[in-house]
Amino acid sequence: MTTHLIDTKKRLILEHEKELAAQLSTLVIDKPKPPLWMIFIPIFFVFFAQKMSQYKKSRENFVENHLKSRRIALEAAMEAEETGIPSDVEAIAGKVGRIPVEARPSYAEWMTTLIDHYRLLLSARGGSLPELVRSGYGSKTNYLLFCNCLNKAENAFSLALLPAMDGDSQDLRHVIQKMNESVTVLRRQSADAIFS
């Protein structure tokens, strides 16, 4: 496989992941709503503009953090495709930062699932992400089975991180649940669009 072709596939995969992360951020992060009385006291529009700016920055940070491990997994998948040597998930965990000991098995499972998915897409035939997915998975059912495995692995990792997170565990659990439900819906919509 040529370097140009693999770079094109990498770009397609990252664009898809970034689009998914942006959509997820709109579902998870609450957008500020302008109060009705702001119309009567225009000076308060400045405060609303600040909140909107914070909202936009929060979404940008969410997308970047969401993509961090995915970029690393994609690089590992590319390296594994080029060398034929399976990815060292423990080494990948070291690149991400400090992962609590109790969350490492969940992280390894999630990374393995992602790397396998990316390798499948990198070796598939096609010039667009939908073509790569259809070529790699063959059917909507197979793709949805993968999405289900990925959702479970991501959720398990998030829940394994919960004890190490600062904040109210009830609130954090609610955010994790909201993210899991939202990403499940987005992946289902993506599958519907790809296999329509």
C-alpha positions in Angstrom: 0.0 0.0 0.0 1.4 3.4 -1.0 2.2 6.1 1.6 -0.2 8.5 -0.1 -3.1 6.0 0.1 -2.5 5.2 3.8 -2.2 8.9 4.6 -5.5 9.5 2.8 -7.2 6.8 4.8 -5.7 8.2 8.0 -7.1 11.7 7.1 -10.6 10.2 6.4 -10.6 8.3 9.7 -9.5 11.4 11.7 -12.0 13.6 10.0 -14.8 11.2 10.9 -13.6 10.9 14.5 -13.4 14.7 14.7 -16.9 15.2 13.3 -18.3 12.6 15.7 -16.5 14.3 18.7 -17.9 17.7 17.6 -21.5 16.2 17.4 -21.0 14.5 20.8 -19.8 17.8 22.3 -23.1 19.5 21.4 -25.1 16.7 23.0 -23.0 16.6 26.2 -22.1 20.2 26.9 -25.1 22.4 27.6 -25.3 25.5 25.5 -26.1 28.7 27.3 -29.5 30.1 26.6 -30.0 33.9 26.5 -32.4 35.1 29.2 -35.4 36.9 27.8 -34.8 40.0 30.0 -31.4 40.5 28.3 -33.3 42.3 25.6 -34.3 45.0 28.0 -30.9 45.4 29.6 -28.3 45.2 26.8 -25.3 45.4 29.0 -26.0 41.8 30.2 -25.4 40.7 26.6 -21.7 41.0 27.4 -22.1 38.4 30.1 -24.0 36.1 27.7 -21.3 36.6 25.1 -18.7 35.5 27.6 -20.7 32.4 28.5 -21.0 31.6 24.7 -17.2 32.0 24.4 -16.7 29.6 27.3 -19.1 27.2 25.7 -17.2 27.3 22.4 -13.9 26.8 24.2 -15.3 23.9 26.2 -16.5 22.2 23.0 -13.0 22.7 21.4 -11.3 21.2 24.5 -13.8 18.3 24.5 -13.0 17.5 20.9 -9.3 17.6 21.4 -9.4 15.4 24.5 -11.8 13.0 22.8 -9.3 12.7 19.9 -6.2 12.2 22.0 -6.3 8.5 22.5 -7.9 8.0 19.1 -4.9 9.7 17.4 -2.5 7.5 19.3 -4.5 4.3 18.4 -4.6 5.3 14.8 -0.8 5.8 14.8 -0.4 2.4 16.4 -2.7 0.9 13.8 -0.7 2.4 11.0 2.6 1.2 12.5 1.1 -2.3 13.0 -0.1 -2.3 9.3 3.3 -1.3 8.1 5.4 -3.7 10.2 3.0 -6.5 10.7 3.8 -6.5 14.4 0.9 -6.2 16.8 0.6 -3.0 18.8 2.0 -2.8 22.3 -1.0 -1.5 24.3 1.1 -1.0 27.4 3.4 1.3 25.6 0.4 3.2 24.2 -0.9 3.7 27.8 2.4 5.3 28.6 1.9 7.9 25.9 -1.5 9.0 27.1 -0.5 9.9 30.7 -1.2 8.5 34.1 -3.9 5.9 33.9 -4.9 4.5 37.3 -3.9 0.8 37.8 -7.5 -0.3 38.2 -8.5 1.3 34.8 -5.6 -0.1 32.8 -7.3 -3.4 31.7 -10.3 -1.4 30.5 -8.1 1.0 28.7 -6.2 -1.9 27.1 -9.5 -3.4 25.9 -10.7 -0.1 24.5 -7.4 0.6 22.7 -7.3 -3.0 21.3 -10.8 -2.5 19.9 -9.9 0.8 18.4 -6.6 -0.3 16.9 -8.3 -3.4 15.3 -11.0 -1.2 13.9 -8.5 1.3 12.4 -6.4 -1.5 11.0 -9.4 -2.9 9.3 -10.2 0.5 7.8 -6.6 1.1 6.8 -6.5 -2.2 4.9 -10.0 -1.8 3.4 -10.6 -0.5 -0.2 -12.3 2.8 -0.8 -11.8 6.5 -1.3 -14.2 7.7 1.4 -14.9 6.6 5.0 -18.3 5.1 4.1 -16.6 3.0 1.4 -13.9 1.9 3.8 -16.5 0.9 6.4 -18.6 -1.0 3.8 -15.5 -2.7 2.4 -14.1 -3.6 5.9 -17.3 -4.7 7.6 -19.3 -6.0 4.7 -22.7 -5.4 6.3 -24.5 -3.0 8.6 -25.0 -5.7 11.1 -21.2 -6.4 11.4 -20.5 -2.7 11.7 -23.2 -2.3 14.4 -21.7 -5.2 16.3 -18.3 -3.5 16.3 -20.0 -0.2 17.4 -21.6 -2.1 20.3 -18.2 -3.5 21.3 -16.6 -0.1 21.1 -19.4 1.5 23.1 -19.0 -1.1 25.8 -15.2 -0.8 25.9 -15.4 3.0 26.1 -18.0 3.0 28.8 -16.1 0.4 30.8 -13.0 2.6 30.7 -14.9 5.7 31.7 -16.5 3.9 34.6 -13.1 2.5 35.7 -11.8 6.0 35.8 -14.7 7.2 38.0 -13.1 6.5 41.4 -10.0 8.6 40.4 -12.0 11.6 39.2 -12.5 14.7 41.2 -16.1 15.8 41.8 -19.4 14.4 42.8 -19.5 10.8 41.7 -23.3 11.0 41.0 -22.8 14.0 38.6 -19.8 12.3 37.0 -21.8 9.1 36.5 -24.6 11.1 34.9 -22.1 12.7 32.4 -20.6 9.3 31.6 -24.1 7.9 31.0 -25.1 10.8 28.9 -21.9 10.5 26.8 -22.5 6.7 26.3 -26.1 7.2 25.3 -25.2 10.0 22.9 -22.3 8.3 21.2 -24.5 5.2 20.8 -27.1 7.2 19.0 -24.5 9.0 16.8 -22.8 5.8 15.8 -26.2 4.2 15.0 -27.0 7.3 12.8 -23.6 7.0 11.1 -24.2 3.3 10.4 -27.6 4.1 8.9 -26.1 6.8 6.7 -23.2 4.5 5.6 -25.3 1.5 4.8 -28.4 3.4 3.4 
